[in-house]
Amino acid sequence: MALTLQEFTYSLDPKTLPRIIQIQSGIYFQGSVYEMFGNECCLPTGEVIKIIGLNISKLSAEIQKEGPGSKCIELPLDYPGLFKIVADNEAYYTIGDIVKSLHICQNRLGQPVFKSTVDITLSNDTIQQGETIMFTSLGERSSEQFVNTEVMRKDKKHTFTLPLSQQGEFYECEDDQFYTLNEIIEWKLPKGRKRAVNLAKTSAIKEFTFCELPENFKGELTLTPVYELQAVMKFRKDIVHIPSSLDVEVIDVTDKYDINSFVQPLSINDIFNRPGNNFPIVAEIIEGPEHTVESLKFLKSCKEVIIHQAFQAKRILASEIRSDAQKHFLIPCTYNGKFKRRPREFPTAYDLEIAKSDKEQLHVVATKAFESHYEGLETVFVGDQFLVQHRKSSEVIYGGTQKMVEALACERIEGKVYEPVLIPMCMEGGFMEVIHDKKQYHISEICQKFHLPFNVKVAMRDLSIGEDILATMLGLHLEEEITEPCLLITPLKNLSECWEIPVNRIKMSLQLLHRPDKGTEPPPVKTVVEEISEDCYYTLRRYVNATLHPPPRPPKKPLQPPSKSFKLEAPQPKRPDAPSSPKSPHVNTLKPFKPIKVVSPELKNATPQYEFMKITATESNLQKDTYLAAVYEHAVKLPSVQDRPVSQEEALSAMNLNLNVLEDAVKQAAKKGAQIIVTPEDGIYGWSFNREAIFPYLENIPDPDINWTPCTEPDRFGRAPVQVRLSCIAKTNSIYVAANVGDIKPCNATDPKCPKDGRYQYNTDVVFASDGKLVARYHKYNLFLGESQFDQPAEPEFVTFNTTFGTFGIFTCFDVLFYNPAVHLVDHLQVDSVLFPTAWMNLLPHLTAIEFHSAWAMGMGVNFLAANTHNTTMNMTGSGIYAPDKARAYHYDAETDNGHLLIAELDIHPKLSPHYTAVNWSLYAAGLDTVSEDNAVFNGTIFQDVYTFITLNEAQENISVCQKDLCCHLSYSMKEKQEDELYALGAFDGLHTVEGQYYLQVCTLVKCKNPDLKTCGEPVENASTEFEKFSLSGRFGTKYVFPEVLLSGVHLAPGEFEVRQ
C-alpha cells in the first residue's frame, strides 16, 4: 500500500533502518528533477532509494499568545539557550506507546518519568496510582520486550519490569531540568506529538544567531519537528537529504532488494561501535561535518582517511577565571604546555577537608575571623596560618552540655611553633591557600597529583600548537576530567598527522573501503585545545555551575560581595567592560537640608552589560494603583539539636514553634489590610545545620505549574506539613504569604553530580496566594559561603508571579549581590516588586541591611520587601519596605530580642508613579572638573581594599579624589567643624580579591573612627558633626549605581536626600 512520504516518515522506526523504498507517483515537474540542498537529484517514478537515517532538519515553533491566534516561527537547531519542558497533558494508554514515542536508554536523558492514574498490579507488588515511575532501560526476555522502571518510596528505590503490553493511563511528570535545544531534539521530542517548552535562559551569544523569536521573549513555545530522510541511491556515492514534506508516494520494498547493492555509509558512531579487530581500516568520507576547526578541514567529502582505532579519550574541562563572558575549553592530556599553580580559596573548613591530599600538606591562611562557641574548638583570627591534617570527631562543651561534633584537626603556625588545634567543620571560614610549590606541571601530572577542581596559569605554552589560546588566559579553573569516545584518524594523503575525532560532537558519514598497507602505524597524535560553546559546556556538565559549594554551613556572617558586587554592590560582573563614556551618580541634599549627624553616602557598582527597559510614566489614580505590603522581622526559635539528625516529628515540633509566631504576624498584617507579607530566610527552622541534620526539616516542593493548593489537597505530593500549614495560613487570612523552607529532590548514580546521599537539598522560597495555592518556588542560587547543607541549583532561576497588584519577583539574601538572578528580574522580566527573605548580618560602613537594601530599590527602580532574621548576638536586624523614592517603612533594633511587623503602602507600578524619576547617571559628574586642593591624599583600607582618601579639612569646601579611572567629587557645608572628628572622601577603582575576585568602583564619604588617619574606613556608628548640605558624585563605568545615605545611630534619611542628574 502506497504512503505519502510524510506518512512513511511518521511510521518509520529508526531502529529498523536501513529501509528501501520505491517512488510511486506525484513527482514535481512530472517526476523528473527536484533540487535539494543545491544537489540535483532525479526522483522518477519507480526509482529505488535506500533510507539510512532520519533527522530533524528544523523546528517549527508556535508562540502561544493570550487570546485567539498564535504565531509560528522557525527555531534554528543551534539556538543557544536553555529550555524547560512542559509536561505533556495527553495520556499514553500502553507502555508500548511510550516506548515508541520516546527515546529510552540508560543515559539519564533517556529516562522519562510518568505517573499512572490507576494502580498497576504486578505478580509480587503493586505500583500505586500517582507514584512516579522512571523508565530506565529496555530489555527482552523470551522474545517479549519489557521496560525496566524505578519507583521511589520513602527515599528507597524499588525496581520493576513492565511489559510493553501493559495498559493504563499514563501521564508525563513535570521535569525540573534545563535542556539545550539539541538535547530536546535527541531525547525529549515525542514521536508523533508536539512538545511544549519554556525558554529559561538565552545565551550571551544569541545575538550571533538569526532567529525570529521576539526579544526578551518569555512564554511557552510549542515545537513541531520537520524531518528529513537521509538516503543513498544506486550509482551515487553521496548522501541525499530528502524533505519529508516532498509530495511523493512511496512503498516499502525492503524485502525485495539486496541492501548491500547500495553504498554503505556509516556514521562515526557506527564505526566506533564496531569490534576492535576491524581496525585499522581505510574509509572514504561520504559526507563531512558542517563546521569544524581549521586543523580538521581535511574531513571533506571524497577524502580518504585511515581509522586506526576506537578508544575513550581523556579531556580536562576548564573555564577561564575572572571573566564576564567566560570561555570554556577541553584540554587533551597530550597538551604539552606547562602550568604553574594559582592559590585556591576555601569558603569553609569542610572544603579544606575535601581538598587535603596525602601527597602534599595543605597550608592556608585565614581571611575571615570566626568565633567558636564550643569549648575545645579554636577561634580563628584573620591571618592565622594552618597546616590541615584530618577530620575527627571531638567531644566538646556547648552551653554547659557535652556533645560530639565533627572537627578539623590542624596545626596552627605561630612563628616557628606548630600548635595542634581543632576547628569546627561548620565554620564559615574564609581561607586562602599558601603555595610553596614553584614547580611547573604538565596537565597529566596535575591530574595524578592533585584533586580537581584546581587553579592554574599557563607558564610555558605548547610550542606544537600554532596559537595556544590557553596561554592568553589570566588563569584557568580546571574543573573535572571527562572521557569521551573518539576515533584516531590519519588523512591518507598526510601520514605524518594523527587526530582524535570526538564521536559525539562531530557528525559525518564514511564508507569503509579496505585494510591499509601493512606497517602503517599511527604517528604521534596532534594536540587540539578546543574552545567549546556554552551549549556544549552545559551538556558536558549537565548544568552544574563551575563553582560548586559543598557542605556544612556555619552561623551566617555579613559577607562582602563575592563575585561581583560591591560597596553598594550590585550585579555580578567578574570583570568590567571598559567604560565607553563616564557615568556619574550624584547624591544631592534637598534645599534647606535638615542638619543630620554623620551622613555616609556610598555609590558603588559592579558592571554587567544590559540596558534598563524603557517605560513611559502615566498619571493614574493612586488610590487604585497602590497596595499594602508587610514584612516581618522574626526572632527565630532555634532547635535544641542542630548537629545531628532528629526524627521528622521532632523537626516538625521545632518548626511549629516558629510557624505559630509567623501565623500571628500574618493575622495582624491581614487585619490591617496587607495584601502580601514576607517572612525571613531560615525563619522556620534556623541555621547552623550540617547536611544530614537539616534532612528531617525538608519537604518535596513541586513546581507551581502543577496547580496545587496544599491546604485542600494535603496528601497529593506526600508528607508536606509545613507547606500545608503555610497554604492554610494564606487561605484563612486571604493574603499572599512568602516564606523560606527547604526543598528535597532525589537523584541517582546516573546523574554524575548527584550527591553521595542520593538527593539534592535546596534553600527555597515559596509563595502561597490568598486562596492558598502555591504560586512560586525559588531555589537560592548564590549560596552564602557554601551553605553546605544545601546544593546549588544547576542554573539560576528567574521566578516571577502575577497578582492583581503587580508582577513580583523573588530571590534570597546573598543573591542581591549578584547579577543573576537579581538584576535580571528587573532588567529583563519587568517585575514591579521584589520579595526578599534574608538572614543578613550587618557590616559597617557599607553593608548594613537597611542601608544597602534601600539603595538597591532606588538604584533598580523597584519596590523591595526585605524581611530579615532578628538575632542581635549575630548582628542580624534590619528589615524594610522600600520604594524607589524612599524607604516607606524600616526597622533596625540591635538592642532587644523582639520581632517586628512593618506595613506600608506601595505603588503597584513604581516606574509609572509620579514619585519616580528615571536617572541618567552620566550627566552630573561628567561636567565637573577635578578640584585641586592642598588636602593630603593617603591610603586606607575598607574590607582589605586599598582606598585613596582625602580629608575634609574645612567646614565648607569642594574637593575631589581620584583612583585610576574613577574620580569622586564632594561639595559640602558643615554647621560647625568638630575638632575631635575626622571625615574623609574615598575612592576605590579596582579588583577586589578577598573572598572572591570582582571589580568595584566606590565613592564614599566616611567618618574616621578617631583623628588617626589609619582608622578611616573602620566601622563607626555614631557622630556629632552636622552637615547642612553635601553633594557627592562620581564618574562610574556602569549604569548600575546604588546611592546610600546612613545617619548617626544607623538610621536612614527617607525624603531628606535625592539623586539628581
C-alpha positions, -999 to 999 in steps of 0.1 A, spaced: 0 0 0 14 34 -11 20 60 16 28 97 12 64 104 21 52 122 52 31 92 64 61 69 57 83 92 78 60 93 108 56 55 107 93 48 104 111 33 134 148 44 133 157 10 149 146 -8 117 169 12 94 181 8 67 149 5 46 144 5 8 115 25 -7 103 29 -43 89 61 -57 53 56 -69 38 89 -80 35 126 -75 69 139 -86 74 176 -92 79 185 -129 63 153 -140 86 132 -119 120 142 -132 141 167 -112 139 181 -77 165 205 -63 176 195 -28 202 215 -9 220 225 -40 224 190 -53 204 180 -84 187 147 -78 163 128 -101 134 110 -85 115 94 -113 86 71 -107 100 36 -100 133 49 -85 146 28 -56 161 46 -27 178 32 5 168 52 36 198 52 61 188 79 85 161 101 99 170 136 110 152 167 122 161 194 97 144 223 115 119 231 142 86 249 138 79 269 170 44 281 177 44 311 201 15 308 224 -3 341 229 -30 352 252 -63 353 234 -70 339 199 -43 333 174 -7 323 176 25 329 156 47 302 140 84 308 135 114 286 126 137 280 155 173 273 145 187 240 156 217 258 170 197 283 190 219 290 221 196 288 250 183 266 278 147 253 278 124 238 304 100 211 293 62 214 299 48 181 308 26 165 281 -11 166 292 -21 140 267 -22 105 281 -5 74 268 -26 42 271 1 15 270 38 12 280 44 3 243 31 37 232 56 54 255 85 33 242 76 40 206 73 77 213 103 85 234 140 75 234 146 53 264 180 40 274 204 40 303 216 76 296 200 99 322 184 120 294 167 89 281 149 81 314 114 98 313 92 98 343 54 91 343 25 86 366 -4 62 363 -39 72 371 -47 36 382 -30 10 403 -7 -13 383 -9 -48 398 22 -70 393 29 -105 403 48 -95 435 38 -59 441 15 -30 431 26 4 417 1 28 433 -17 54 413 2 87 415 36 71 422 63 84 399 77 57 375 111 63 359 117 43 327 154 34 329 161 10 301 146 -16 277 150 -53 278 139 -85 262 131 -119 276 117 -149 256 111 -127 226 90 -104 247 101 -68 252 98 -50 285 109 -18 302 129 -16 334 115 10 358 122 26 392 98 38 418 110 59 448 92 51 481 103 69 513 137 76 497 142 40 488 144 27 452 122 -1 441 127 -17 406 100 -32 384 98 -46 349 67 -37 329 57 -54 296 51 -32 266 16 -45 265 8 -31 300 -23 -10 297 -32 20 318 -35 58 316 0 73 319 8 110 321 43 126 318 56 141 350 70 176 354 107 179 346 128 204 366 159 201 344 170 225 318 179 213 283 197 226 253 177 225 221 199 198 207 192 176 238 155 182 234 158 171 197 177 140 206 160 129 238 128 148 245 108 152 213 80 125 214 74 109 180 41 120 165 34 146 192 43 182 197 65 193 226 58 225 247 87 242 263 95 274 281 127 294 273 146 295 306 178 312 296 192 328 265 230 325 259 251 356 256 259 345 220 223 346 209 230 379 191 250 359 166 222 336 157 194 347 134 160 339 149 125 353 147 119 348 184 109 382 199 135 400 221 132 392 258 106 365 249 90 349 280 64 323 275 56 290 260 67 276 227 51 245 210 78 227 190 69 206 159 98 188 142 103 189 105 120 157 94 143 149 65 154 114 53 190 106 46 192 83 17 216 68 -9 208 59 -44 223 35 -69 252 48 -89 257 77 -65 282 79 -36 269 110 -18 241 111 7 208 127 -4 187 147 20 150 143 12 125 166 29 97 145 45 72 171 30 81 161 -6 49 154 -24 55 119 -35 40 85 -27 63 55 -18 61 19 -9 85 -1 13 102 -28 -8 130 -37 17 122 -74 14 126 -74 -24 160 -58 -27 196 -66 -16 205 -38 8 242 -44 1 238 -34 -35 238 3 -24 266 23 -9 271 15 28 277 48 46 283 46 83 282 73 109 313 77 130 293 64 159 285 32 139 322 28 132 331 34 169 308 6 179 325 -19 156 347 -47 171 383 -37 178 396 -62 153 380 -42 125 408 -16 129 428 -2 113 407 5 82 407 29 53 375 48 47 362 74 23 343 104 37 308 104 21 296 135 40 319 157 61 310 178 91 293 212 85 316 231 109 349 222 123 382 238 135 409 248 110 431 218 118 404 193 108 395 209 75 407 177 58 374 160 68 358 167 35 337 146 11 356 122 -11 387 123 11 402 91 23 414 85 58 429 57 79 409 49 111 435 34 135 413 26 165 383 35 186 390 45 222 380 66 251 400 98 252 405 118 284 399 156 284 401 182 311 371 206 312 384 240 321 370 275 324 386 309 323 390 325 357 376 361 362 356 368 331 321 381 322 318 361 290 335 331 305 353 309 280 353 271 283 379 246 270 385 209 265 422 203 271 436 169 259 461 150 281 485 154 252 488 191 258 525 198 261 525 232 278 533 236 314 512 251 342 520 268 375 497 268 404 474 296 415 460 298 450 427 282 458 401 298 480 381 278 505 348 291 520 345 266 548 366 242 569 347 214 551 363 225 518 397 222 534 390 186 544 379 178 508 410 195 493 437 180 515 460 155 499 482 127 511 509 138 487 511 174 499 502 191 531 476 219 526 488 252 540 462 280 543 459 315 558 426 326 573 410 356 555 379 358 578 376 357 616 354 331 633 345 329 669 340 294 682 312 288 707 325 253 716 349 248 745 376 227 730 374 241 694 395 271 683 385 306 675 401 318 642 415 352 635 424 368 602 460 360 593 461 327 613 480 301 593 472 264 595 485 231 582 454 209 575 456 174 590 424 153 590 388 152 601 379 138 635 350 136 660 356 155 692 338 158 725 332 195 733 311 216 757 284 238 743 261 257 765 272 237 795 264 204 778 289 178 765 284 168 728 302 151 700 309 173 669 329 170 637 361 190 637 392 195 615 425 187 631 451 213 621 484 227 632 484 265 638 517 281 627 530 308 650 565 317 641 584 285 644 559 270 668 533 244 654 504 241 678 478 213 673 443 227 672 407 217 663 385 240 643 347 233 637 339 216 605 309 240 602 330 272 604 322 296 576 359 304 573 375 321 545 408 306 537 434 312 510 459 286 500 496 294 506 516 279 477 552 269 483 554 248 452 570 268 424 572 238 400 557 237 366 534 208 357 521 191 326 483 185 326 487 148 332 509 154 363 482 177 378 456 151 374 477 124 390 490 145 419 461 169 428 424 168 433 402 187 408 390 214 407 423 232 406 435 267 397 464 272 373 480 295 348 500 286 317 537 291 325 550 277 292 528 274 261 526 243 240 550 250 211 534 223 189 503 244 186 503 273 162 483 296 185 479 284 221 447 300 233 453 289 268 485 310 271 464 341 267 442 333 298 450 351 331 440 319 349 422 286 344 399 267 366 404 230 359 370 216 367 369 179 361 383 151 340 359 137 314 362 108 289 346 108 255 345 83 227 369 91 199 383 77 166 420 80 159 422 92 123 450 100 98 444 116 64 457 92 38 475 120 19 494 131 50 505 101 70 525 123 94 494 136 112 470 119 135 439 134 151 415 124 178 380 129 164 352 131 191 323 108 181 296 127 199 305 162 188 314 157 151 288 144 126 300 128 94 294 97 73 320 73 58 322 42 36 347 15 47 370 5 19 399 -18 28 427 -26 52 457 -2 50 491 -14 39 510 -34 64 533 -14 87 511 17 87 514 28 123 497 58 137 520 88 140 521 109 172 487 125 180 483 161 172 471 183 201 440 204 197 427 226 226 390 231 218 372 262 229 336 249 233 303 267 233 283 274 264 258 250 250 284 222 248 297 231 282 262 227 298 258 194 281 291 181 294 285 194 330 247 187 329 243 223 340 264 222 372 280 255 377 318 256 378 318 270 413 304 242 435 298 248 472 300 217 494 285 210 528 285 224 563 272 259 566 282 278 598 264 306 615 259 333 590 280 364 590 278 396 570 298 389 539 313 412 514 301 407 479 317 378 463 317 376 427 307 409 416 290 434 436 304 459 459 301 486 483 267 493 471 271 463 453 250 454 425 250 427 400 276 404 392 303 410 367 335 393 374 355 416 351 344 450 339 340 463 304 359 494 296 335 523 301 326 539 268 316 571 285 318 584 320 288 576 341 282 597 372 259 592 401 252 623 421 237 624 455 224 658 465 207 670 496 174 688 494 175 725 495 171 736 531 187 703 542 178 694 578 210 691 597 219 655 602 246 637 621 271 618 601 260 613 566 278 585 549 266 581 513 282 555 492 280 549 455 292 518 440 287 495 411 297 462 395 294 463 357 270 440 338 261 450 303 224 453 299 201 483 294 171 493 315 137 487 300 122 519 287 89 527 304 67 557 299 51 571 330 14 579 330 -8 597 355 -32 574 374 -54 573 404 -31 565 432 -60 550 452 -63 523 426 -26 520 419 -13 511 453 -13 481 476 -4 474 512 27 453 519 40 437 551 73 423 562 80 405 595 114 406 612 114 373 631 134 363 662 139 327 652 134 300 679 164 277 671 161 239 675 178 225 705 196 200 684 213 211 651 244 190 648 227 156 641 195 144 626 164 142 646 131 125 638 107 142 614 82 146 644 109 164 664 118 186 634 81 195 628 76 203 665 106 227 664 93 243 632 58 247 646 72 270 673 82 294 646 52 289 625 30 298 655 48 332 657 47 337 620 10 329 618 2 355 645 22 381 624 2 372 592 -31 375 611 -21 410 623 -10 421 589 -42 408 572 -64 426 598 -46 458 589 -53 453 552 -20 440 540 -23 420 507 11 403 509 36 395 536 73 384 535 90 364 563 128 358 567 152 333 554 158 305 578 127 318 597 111 284 602 140 262 613 171 284 618 206 278 606 239 261 615 228 227 604 251 202 586 238 183 556 225 153 575 209 173 603 188 195 580 173 165 562 143 159 586 132 195 581 130 193 543 99 186 521 94 179 484 82 211 469 66 207 435 67 230 406 39 256 410 28 249 374 10 218 387 -18 239 402 -17 227 438 -34 241 469 -18 221 498 -45 233 523 -72 215 503 -50 186 489 -26 179 517 -16 144 506 -12 150 469 26 151 470 33 130 501 42 144 535 43 182 534 30 195 568 49 229 565 36 236 531 1 226 541 2 249 571 16 279 552 -11 273 525 -38 273 551 -24 304 568 -26 323 535 -60 309 526 -76 316 560 -63 352 561 -68 359 524 -32 372 520 -2 362 499 25 347 521 62 343 512 83 320 534 117 303 533 117 265 536 139 235 524 132 215 492 145 180 485 148 163 451 160 127 448 187 117 423 207 86 415 241 74 402 232 81 366 235 118 375 273 124 377 267 154 400 242 136 423 254 139 459 265 107 476 234 107 498 212 105 466 194 138 470 196 175 462 188 198 490 178 234 482 174 266 502 139 275 489 115 304 489 78 296 484 48 319 479 12 310 485 -16 331 471 -45 344 491 -65 313 481 -37 290 494 -24 280 460 14 275 456 23 302 430 61 305 433 91 283 442 126 297 440 158 277 448 185 300 461 214 302 436 241 322 453 248 303 485 265 321 513 299 305 517 286 273 505 256 269 529 268 234 527 236 217 540 222 229 506 231 223 470 235 250 444 209 247 415 223 239 381 212 272 368 199 305 383 161 305 383 142 337 374 109 333 393 80 357 389 43 356 396 14 379 387 -12 393 411 -39 419 408 -15 443 424 15 439 402 42 415 390 65 401 417 100 385 416 117 367 444 152 358 454 171 353 487 197 371 508 232 367 491 215 367 457 211 405 459 249 410 454 249 393 420 236 400 385 217 367 383 190 364 393 185 398 410 192 424 383 180 401 355 145 400 371 142 438 370 160 445 337 145 417 316 114 404 333 100 438 343 89 430 378 73 457 399 82 445 433 108 421 448 103 398 477 134 393 497 137 368 526 171 373 542 193 364 571 215 395 568 243 403 592 252 440 593 286 453 584 296 490 585 304 512 568 287 499 536 267 468 542 241 473 568 208 458 557 186 489 557 214 509 541 221 486 511 185 473 506 170 508 504 198 518 479 191 487 458 154 497 455 164 532 445 191 521 420 169 495 403 136 514 404 115 487 421 97 481 453 119 459 476 102 440 505 131 428 528 123 406 558 154 399 579 160 374 607 164 390 641 193 378 662 213 405 680 242 382 690 248 376 653 242 413 644 211 403 624 185 430 622 172 455 596 140 450 576 121 473 554 96 482 527 115 503 502 103 522 472 125 538 445 119 572 460 125 564 497 120 538 525 83 536 532 89 518 565 120 503 581 131 487 614 166 484 629 169 471 665 202 459 678 191 461 715 161 439 721 153 403 711 118 410 697 104 405 663 87 434 645 59 438 619 61 465 592 32 476 570 34 503 543 17 514 511 35 510 478 28 519 442 17 489 421 39 500 392 66 522 408 81 533 375 48 546 364 43 565 396 46 603 398 71 597 427 95 581 403 121 598 381 144 579 359 180 589 363 207 593 337 237 586 358 261 600 333 251 637 333 262 653 365 298 644 373 308 643 336 305 681 337 327 686 368 364 693 368 387 677 393 393 702 421 429 707 431 433 712 468 461 711 493 444 683 512 469 654 516 460 622 498 466 590 518 457 553 515 433 535 538 416 501 539 379 490 538 375 453 538 411 449 526 405 471 496 430 499 494 411 532 490 426 566 481 414 591 507 414 628 512 404 645 544 378 672 549 399 700 564 374 729 563 339 735 574 329 741 538 347 733 505 346 714 472 371 686 469 379 656 447 398 624 449 407 600 421 419 564 418 426 551 383 397 560 361 373 569 389 371 605 402 348 613 431 336 648 439 322 663 471 307 697 478 297 701 515 290 725 543 292 716 580 272 736 606 304 736 627 336 716 623 343 694 653 380 692 660 377 658 675 361 643 645 377 635 612 359 628 578 374 616 546 363 613 510 374 580 495 376 564 460 383 528 451 386 515 415 400 480 412 398 443 416 385 431 450 404 399 458 392 388 492 366 361 493 364 361 455 375 384 427 353 411 413 356 446 401 345 475 422 341 513 419 332 531 451 328 568 461 323 572 498 322 599 525 330 583 559 337 593 594 370 580 607 370 562 640 393 588 656 416 615 643 442 589 634 442 585 596 447 548 599 411 544 613 394 559 582 372 531 569 367 513 602 331 507 614 316 538 631 280 540 644 278 575 659 290 610 652 282 646 663 292 667 633 261 681 615 262 686 577 240 714 565 243 702 529 265 679 509 267 667 473 286 635 464 291 623 428 314 601 407 322 591 372 314 554 370 318 528 342 283 513 347 247 523 348 241 502 380 246 527 408 233 524 443 232 556 464 234 550 502 229 576 530 233 564 566 228 586 596 244 585 630 230 557 651 224 535 620 193 553 607 181 561 572 171 596 559 139 589 539 129 620 519 160 640 531 182 634 501 177 630 464 195 618 433 199 645 406 212 644 371 
